């Protein structure tokens, strides 16, 4: 037969709520920086890495505009306008050679109010296309997500649809 000890029952009645209070006050260390509910995203013009002549040479801005079009369809995304980036660039008197460094571009995005940036590149080699996009945390420089598309030839609408899909893939994780 088990005897009930009133002291143990009283001690449990006092310590259990106290334990729950203490445990509830302990913050879990974040495994990564949490993004705000509204993501402010800046988009850098896509870089042309093609080595051959190709039909869409220097279309980086057009391809980046497709990314912006996709971003505009998300309610939890604010787009940091390209003009904001240019204003900050002019205020800092930075030249294009200084912007070859991704860290400098991240700093520029941060100063323009972005918390995320999308960088990308495209290649056309011997009839084959490759599209690469990266979503980068401006604060830490950490790449949060990447998306790649490889395909053989295609008209401009098909290329834009591939960029559209890759952008949606990037955003699916944040």
Secondary structure, DSSP 8 states (H G I E B T S, - for coil): -----HHHHHHHHHHHHHHHHHHHH-----SS----SSEEEEE---EE---S--TTTT-HHHHHHHHHHHHTT-TTEEEE-HHHHHHHHHHTT--TTGGGSHHHHHHHHHHTT-SEEEEEEEEEETTEEEEEEEEEETTT--EEEEEEEEEE---HHHHHHHHHHHHHHHHTT-
